[in-house]
Amino acid sequence: MTRRAVMVSGTAWYLWNFRRHVISGLVDSGWEIHAVAGADAYSADLAGLEGVTVHDWTVSLDDAHPGQEFMSLVGLTHMLRRLKPRIVFNNGIKANVYGGLACRALRLPYVNNISGLGMRIRRGTRGSTVLARLYAVASAGAKALLIQNPGDLEFLRSHGLPASCRAIRTMGSGVDLAQFTPVPLPEDWPVRIVFVGRLQADKGIHDLVAAARILSRTRDDIAVDVVGGLQHANAGAVTQETLSDWEAEGLVTFAGQQADVRPFLAAAHALVMPSHGGEGMPKVIIEAAAMGRPAIVSDIDGCRDSIVAGETGLPAPPRDPDGLARVIATFADMPASRKTAMSQAARARAEAAFSVETIVEIYRELVSEVDS
């Protein structure tokens, strides 16, 4: 029987940026990989990987008409029935729900990667409760759930996920330590804080701009940079008009979408991640750590798990621009020796806990179970 595995995601962008090393690792182990994903600019990059075949999956990034959502489920089910994989790896909310339901119906072994549940599922409304229960049902038949923080597992169990469902803790999606290498911190003036991510409300970008506005009243030694665009932004995306207003205000420097974030991390003293919630373990935090950059993060599931408070980063209250401004100022006022110690501790933790090789090995062990 062909050793065929399927990777499912709502976007090719996700598979390229978060599962590329896993895919290559499985190909090196003799597996034929089929990537099933929403088509985007990264589809061709995926198709260029040795041993990978790409299949376009019609799926919306956000809510769509119920009929369209149903057809996404049907389309994925038909594709998996035709491919007849030995194992399916689902990645992301819609892939986990639709892929989980399809795999259960087809009796295919599958693994759901819970890389953050998103804000929609945690709102506490009737609709979000239904979605949470559907997510639990779709995950209940998995060989394993890859969980990035304990809060997500507890949430799913509170909505019907059986306690017997096997969970494997991963420290995020892993980082290539040879690609993200430590760089000495810049000179102390000004202290540069960088945000890297999608420009949408639940990532806390409005809070960061408000915090920069607060800091500008009394400080001239703190600079705030933002790297990211509207691509792949979901509900709550910043409008072009708002972005233009922020740029005109001149309190924050916007660099736009960047294929390589390393130069921006290297130019900063610290990363900032003021997310409102729904995170797994943000990849940019562990990439920053690998480069020796401490992180100022919201004190929420996933973000708080990504740092050791006071050693590799600082927690900040979520949805609180004043609190965020205070924490940024606290970091800025630290002596250079303290910043350097945090930088070194961040890299050491990345080496100990965040290596992508650790993630690849988890996947190799999972495929070996269906291969025996």
Wavefront OBJ file of the C-alpha trace (Angstrom):
o trace
v 0.000 0.000 0.000
v 1.217 3.487 -0.902
v 2.545 5.397 2.081
v 0.358 8.428 1.436
v -0.415 11.171 3.945
v -2.635 14.210 3.475
v -2.061 17.651 5.000
v -5.243 19.755 5.115
v -5.411 23.500 5.742
v -7.599 26.436 4.850
v -4.624 28.109 3.138
v -1.498 27.006 1.333
v 0.128 29.917 3.184
v -0.323 28.086 6.481
v 1.183 24.821 5.252
v 4.159 26.628 3.737
v 4.895 28.789 6.759
v 4.003 26.379 9.568
v 4.294 22.813 8.233
v 6.926 22.983 5.489
v 9.613 21.290 7.599
v 7.210 18.581 8.726
v 6.205 17.878 5.125
v 9.850 17.616 4.030
v 10.644 15.420 7.030
v 7.864 12.980 6.133
v 8.940 12.922 2.480
v 12.483 12.107 3.643
v 10.967 9.198 5.592
v 9.434 7.771 2.430
v 5.946 9.267 2.550
v 4.032 10.689 -0.385
v 2.415 13.951 0.748
v -0.757 15.449 -0.667
v -1.405 19.039 0.423
v -5.101 19.938 0.370
v -5.503 23.667 0.932
v -7.215 26.853 -0.108
v -5.304 28.180 -3.103
v -3.168 31.293 -2.664
v 0.235 32.696 -3.585
v 2.000 29.873 -1.701
v 0.374 27.014 -3.605
v 3.172 27.027 -6.174
v 5.821 26.981 -3.430
v 4.201 23.901 -1.904
v 3.967 22.225 -5.287
v 7.698 22.836 -5.751
v 8.592 20.677 -2.751
v 9.859 17.215 -3.607
v 7.286 14.470 -3.060
v 4.347 16.875 -2.675
v 1.165 17.096 -4.744
v -1.091 20.101 -4.164
v -4.891 19.985 -4.406
v -6.962 23.161 -4.253
v -9.738 23.109 -1.670
v -12.559 25.619 -1.995
v -13.015 26.997 1.510
v -13.617 30.493 2.860
v -11.249 32.155 5.315
v -14.179 33.479 7.298
v -17.863 32.687 7.658
v -19.649 32.048 4.386
v -23.169 31.088 3.382
v -24.153 27.788 5.060
v -24.494 26.229 1.630
v -20.932 27.172 0.766
v -19.676 25.802 4.078
v -21.501 22.526 3.458
v -19.951 22.269 -0.012
v -16.496 22.773 1.536
v -17.166 19.746 3.737
v -18.503 17.712 0.811
v -15.589 18.683 -1.425
v -13.028 17.687 1.189
v -14.797 14.387 1.846
v -14.780 13.518 -1.873
v -11.100 14.422 -2.139
v -10.098 12.255 0.821
v -12.201 9.346 -0.458
v -10.375 9.550 -3.797
v -6.880 9.911 -2.304
v -7.278 7.028 0.189
v -4.474 8.225 2.527
v -2.998 6.171 5.336
v -3.322 9.194 7.640
v -4.670 12.752 7.479
v -3.241 15.761 9.329
v -5.712 18.629 9.731
v -4.447 22.145 10.498
v -6.598 25.100 11.513
v -10.184 25.534 12.660
v -12.076 24.705 9.462
v -9.652 21.949 8.491
v -9.981 20.400 11.944
v -13.778 20.536 11.914
v -14.458 19.571 8.292
v -11.448 17.287 8.048
v -12.317 15.602 11.339
v -15.926 15.008 10.296
v -14.852 13.734 6.868
v -12.247 11.377 8.330
v -14.729 10.006 10.858
v -17.247 9.341 8.075
v -14.603 7.664 5.889
v -12.968 5.819 8.817
v -9.576 7.331 8.042
v -6.951 7.780 10.770
v -6.417 11.471 11.412
v -4.691 13.982 13.665
v -6.046 17.438 14.470
v -3.491 20.166 15.066
v -5.047 22.679 17.499
v -2.885 25.714 16.783
v -5.226 28.090 18.581
v -9.018 27.992 18.747
v -9.553 31.557 17.577
v -11.707 34.209 19.181
v -15.004 33.255 17.531
v -15.252 29.948 19.339
v -14.624 31.488 22.774
v -17.246 34.255 22.707
v -19.749 32.398 24.877
v -22.667 33.031 22.530
v -25.128 30.347 21.461
v -23.474 30.120 18.048
v -19.965 29.852 19.479
v -21.116 27.120 21.895
v -22.526 25.106 18.987
v -19.248 25.577 17.097
v -17.245 24.475 20.147
v -19.301 21.307 20.501
v -18.976 20.573 16.784
v -15.213 21.071 17.102
v -15.152 18.589 19.992
v -17.155 16.033 17.987
v -14.888 16.453 14.959
v -11.812 15.937 17.156
v -13.129 13.059 19.251
v -12.212 10.353 16.736
v -8.648 11.519 16.161
v -5.631 9.305 16.764
v -4.228 12.322 18.565
v -4.720 16.018 19.103
v -1.644 18.207 18.887
v -2.217 20.845 21.556
v -0.057 23.954 21.923
v -1.395 25.143 25.281
v -3.347 23.462 28.091
v -6.160 26.032 28.013
v -7.333 24.898 24.571
v -7.516 21.276 25.694
v -9.484 22.196 28.811
v -11.880 24.273 26.715
v -12.600 21.442 24.274
v -13.075 18.950 27.095
v -15.561 21.312 28.729
v -17.524 21.182 25.453
v -17.670 17.423 25.071
v -14.234 16.182 24.015
v -13.785 12.801 25.743
v -11.116 12.710 28.435
v -9.816 9.551 26.752
v -8.923 11.459 23.579
v -5.138 11.392 23.289
v -3.464 14.803 23.478
v 0.176 15.515 22.620
v 1.602 18.822 23.819
v 3.721 20.667 21.288
v 5.597 23.888 21.974
v 4.134 25.737 19.038
v 4.929 24.877 15.434
v 8.686 24.806 15.927
v 11.379 27.128 14.637
v 14.375 26.484 12.410
v 17.213 27.403 14.766
v 19.682 27.522 11.878
v 17.534 30.072 10.040
v 16.557 32.184 13.049
v 19.922 32.785 14.680
v 20.784 35.043 17.638
v 21.710 38.632 16.852
v 23.131 41.109 19.416
v 20.630 43.687 20.629
v 20.808 47.118 18.985
v 22.126 50.167 20.812
v 19.767 51.299 23.565
v 18.418 54.472 21.926
v 15.695 54.414 20.901
v 14.325 51.185 22.339
v 12.573 49.513 19.403
v 9.497 47.356 19.919
v 8.189 45.399 16.928
v 4.801 43.816 16.208
v 4.683 41.067 13.573
v 1.326 39.698 12.503
v -1.954 40.214 10.707
v -3.485 43.660 11.083
v -6.752 42.703 12.736
v -8.479 43.673 15.947
v -8.054 40.410 17.848
v -4.279 40.590 17.385
v -4.378 43.751 19.491
v -3.128 46.138 16.822
v -5.578 48.866 17.907
v -4.321 48.482 21.496
v -0.717 48.801 20.343
v -1.370 52.002 18.404
v -3.229 53.411 21.416
v -0.312 52.417 23.685
v 2.127 54.156 21.312
v -0.060 57.251 21.516
v 0.064 57.117 25.331
v 3.835 56.638 25.378
v 4.393 59.528 22.955
v 3.040 61.984 25.541
v 5.990 61.479 27.885
v 8.637 59.459 26.018
v 10.814 60.048 22.991
v 13.076 57.034 23.517
v 10.643 54.277 22.412
v 9.933 53.416 18.775
v 7.155 51.066 17.674
v 7.359 49.197 14.353
v 4.649 47.069 12.764
v 5.319 44.325 10.228
v 2.252 42.806 8.618
v -0.563 43.460 6.214
v -4.171 42.710 5.516
v -3.422 39.444 3.715
v -5.126 36.523 5.512
v -6.721 38.930 7.981
v -10.076 37.682 9.222
v -13.043 39.454 10.802
v -11.955 42.685 12.423
v -9.307 43.465 9.815
v -7.972 47.009 9.888
v -9.421 49.071 7.058
v -7.178 50.816 4.591
v -8.637 54.134 5.784
v -7.670 53.411 9.404
v -4.209 52.299 8.349
v -3.756 55.525 6.382
v -4.845 57.557 9.421
v -2.322 55.748 11.629
v 0.456 56.299 9.125
v -0.410 59.994 8.946
v -0.298 60.214 12.746
v 3.319 59.046 12.615
v 3.476 57.309 16.007
v 4.060 53.844 14.548
v 6.123 52.792 11.534
v 4.317 50.358 9.235
v 6.503 48.123 7.073
v 3.680 46.129 5.454
v 3.718 42.427 4.627
v 7.241 40.977 4.555
v 8.436 37.620 3.259
v 11.365 37.664 5.689
v 10.779 39.102 9.177
v 14.305 38.442 10.457
v 15.741 41.892 9.626
v 12.897 43.519 11.565
v 13.375 41.256 14.576
v 17.112 41.931 14.460
v 16.500 45.687 14.487
v 14.253 45.467 17.566
v 14.965 45.086 21.263
v 11.741 43.163 21.884
v 8.689 41.730 20.170
v 5.189 42.771 21.234
v 2.148 40.491 20.895
v -0.938 42.180 22.427
v -3.405 39.496 21.278
v -6.939 39.320 22.667
v -6.958 35.510 22.726
v -7.555 32.411 20.642
v -3.831 31.771 20.178
v -2.098 28.403 20.232
v 1.522 29.388 20.780
v 2.284 32.213 18.336
v 5.079 31.244 15.974
v 6.486 34.755 15.846
v 7.185 34.657 19.598
v 9.332 31.568 19.271
v 11.005 32.938 16.132
v 11.826 36.093 18.085
v 13.149 34.006 20.972
v 15.400 32.096 18.578
v 16.909 35.423 17.524
v 17.390 36.421 21.155
v 14.456 38.798 21.369
v 12.347 38.941 24.537
v 8.602 39.272 24.044
v 5.983 41.501 25.649
v 2.808 39.428 25.385
v -0.794 39.443 26.514
v -1.349 37.446 29.674
v -3.604 34.896 27.926
v -3.461 31.208 27.006
v -0.792 30.517 24.408
v 1.015 33.835 24.699
v 1.849 33.431 28.399
v 2.959 29.850 27.680
v 5.459 31.166 25.127
v 7.559 33.077 27.666
v 9.044 32.657 31.108
v 7.775 35.798 32.810
v 10.588 38.083 33.876
v 13.214 35.906 32.192
v 12.404 35.668 28.474
v 9.595 38.192 28.328
v 6.992 40.221 30.160
v 3.217 39.640 30.411
v 0.842 42.544 29.813
v -2.880 42.843 30.509
v -4.939 42.120 27.361
v -7.249 44.744 25.843
v -5.593 47.412 28.002
v -3.570 50.064 26.117
v -2.571 51.809 29.357
v -1.341 48.554 30.867
v 0.480 47.659 27.656
v 2.151 51.072 27.611
v 3.309 50.599 31.218
v 4.879 47.207 30.445
v 6.621 48.549 27.331
v 7.972 51.435 29.404
v 9.125 48.999 32.101
v 11.087 47.048 29.499
v 12.522 50.211 27.971
v 13.759 51.387 31.378
v 15.632 48.157 32.108
v 19.422 48.508 32.078
v 21.191 47.160 29.014
v 22.609 44.267 31.054
v 19.077 43.112 31.982
v 17.893 43.303 28.371
v 20.937 41.301 27.292
v 20.262 38.640 29.947
v 16.662 38.318 28.734
v 17.901 38.060 25.155
v 20.257 35.220 26.037
v 17.586 33.439 28.079
v 15.136 33.683 25.165
v 17.587 31.999 22.792
v 18.413 29.313 25.350
v 14.722 28.485 25.756
v 14.260 28.331 21.995
v 17.091 25.813 21.772
v 15.667 23.740 24.626
v 11.976 23.777 23.717
v 11.141 25.250 20.305
v 13.271 23.394 17.741
v 11.359 22.379 14.606
v 13.143 19.018 14.677
v 11.168 18.172 17.808
v 7.899 18.787 15.922
v 9.037 16.730 12.922
v 9.855 13.812 15.231
v 6.341 13.897 16.703
v 4.872 13.528 13.199
v 7.279 10.722 12.331
v 6.164 8.812 15.414
v 2.492 9.314 14.463
v 2.936 8.024 10.910
v 4.966 5.079 12.193
v 1.911 4.003 14.208
v -0.220 3.606 11.071
v 2.711 2.155 9.150
v 3.174 -0.805 11.494
l 1 2 3 4 5 6 7 8 9 10 11 12 13 14 15 16 17 18 19 20 21 22 23 24 25 26 27 28 29 30 31 32 33 34 35 36 37 38 39 40 41 42 43 44 45 46 47 48 49 50 51 52 53 54 55 56 57 58 59 60 61 62 63 64 65 66 67 68 69 70 71 72 73 74 75 76 77 78 79 80 81 82 83 84 85 86 87 88 89 90 91 92 93 94 95 96 97 98 99 100 101 102 103 104 105 106 107 108 109 110 111 112 113 114 115 116 117 118 119 120 121 122 123 124 125 126 127 128 129 130 131 132 133 134 135 136 137 138 139 140 141 142 143 144 145 146 147 148 149 150 151 152 153 154 155 156 157 158 159 160 161 162 163 164 165 166 167 168 169 170 171 172 173 174 175 176 177 178 179 180 181 182 183 184 185 186 187 188 189 190 191 192 193 194 195 196 197 198 199 200 201 202 203 204 205 206 207 208 209 210 211 212 213 214 215 216 217 218 219 220 221 222 223 224 225 226 227 228 229 230 231 232 233 234 235 236 237 238 239 240 241 242 243 244 245 246 247 248 249 250 251 252 253 254 255 256 257 258 259 260 261 262 263 264 265 266 267 268 269 270 271 272 273 274 275 276 277 278 279 280 281 282 283 284 285 286 287 288 289 290 291 292 293 294 295 296 297 298 299 300 301 302 303 304 305 306 307 308 309 310 311 312 313 314 315 316 317 318 319 320 321 322 323 324 325 326 327 328 329 330 331 332 333 334 335 336 337 338 339 340 341 342 343 344 345 346 347 348 349 350 351 352 353 354 355 356 357 358 359 360 361 362 363 364 365 366 367 368 369 370 371 372
